[in-house]
Amino acid sequence: MRTIAKFFLSLSLLIPFAASGEVIAELHEFSRPSIFLVRYDRVYVMEAASVFIYNLKDFKLEKKFGKAGEGPREFKYNGNDARPLGLIFNNGEMIVNSINKLSYFDKAGNYLREENVTVDRLLFPIKDKYLGIGPILVPEKNKRILGFTLHDRNFKSSEVVFMSDFDLDNPEKILLPMTTFTYNPVYKDKIYINSKSDAFRIVVKDVAGKVLSVIEKDYPRIEVPASFRAEALEYFRTSPRFRRSFEFIKQAIEIRKYYPQIRDIQIVDDHIYVLSFKRKNQLWELRKLGLDGQEMGTVFIPLSRYEVISFYPVFYSVFQGRVYSMVEDEEDEVWRIHVTDFN
């Protein structure tokens, strides 16, 4: 049962779309990244417990740092557990979120300080609190649900802000395609929550958890193809992380009729960027909305192949209105950076 529990914890007015992203660089220094982020004229990539920083102008490697460990400049990381590390920016500082630890660096990757924390969650500073994403115990159901919690800076009190429909403890069914919550939900002291698995509904809350607004859209639903179940089973059967639980997974899988409306969210420069499951050949739809939900445009971007289940962010990042995406070429064993512009 512990193995199964660990498995789940690891777990209109449209501007015409631009051409597929232009390839602008190749990166060779890593093989299995978990985070890709473009900020401050730099590219930040995390692989396991290491961070790579590249210059955005020439894509030369400026710095590599970090390793698994307990000391300063080290991150509490267990490669056998699929619990992801986090990497975000707050007030110009880079924060690496490892197990029960926040490590602070400047934009160039120079160490500043660290903070041990008493909760094991993905944490995002918001005013004088932290927003955490992780398991929430529901005593009356004797199970843990993935959700959002608000914590004071000393982690002596917490409040549930949102509970998803994702059951982390040995559920009777595994609903796929999954709804993910791996994005940074905090922007200008507000919380943006992908609150519906079967609809486009983003709830905006303040630091007290009060609802400020709700963004709802009536986009056409995309039907999951009949081939999805077989593809998902093959993924789990061959995956090093999940194959030990394959017999359980095979019995528990339930395939949705429609894809979730939202695959990922990024809130950047007073805009909300929403990645959907809509595709044009190998390209994925990315919508640009105002903070009030007003439609601002659509592009289709190249991405690496879709993982059936993952708690890691998708490899695209919006910076100064341009969309950068990192795509693996498995044959050439290289990661290529593409850029796509909104018209």
Buried (B, 14 or more C-beta within 10 A) or exposed (E): EEEBBBBBBBBEEEEEBBEBBEEEBEBEEBEEBBBBBBBBEBBBBBBBBBBBBBEBEEBEBEEBBBEBEEEEEBBBBEEEEBBBBBBBBEEEBBBBBBBEBBBBBEBEBEEEEBEEBEEBBBBBBBEEBBBBBBBBEBEEEEBBBBBBBBBEEEBEEBEEBBEBEBBBBBBEEBBBBBBBBBBBBBBEEBBBBBBBBBBBBBBBBEBEBEEEEEBEBEBEBBEBEEEBBEEBBEBBEEBEBBEBBBEBBEEBBEBBEBBBBBBBBBBBEEBBBBBBBBEEEEBBBBBBBEBEBEBBBBBBBBBBEBEBBBBBBBBBBBBEEEBBBBBBEEEEEEBBBBBBEBE
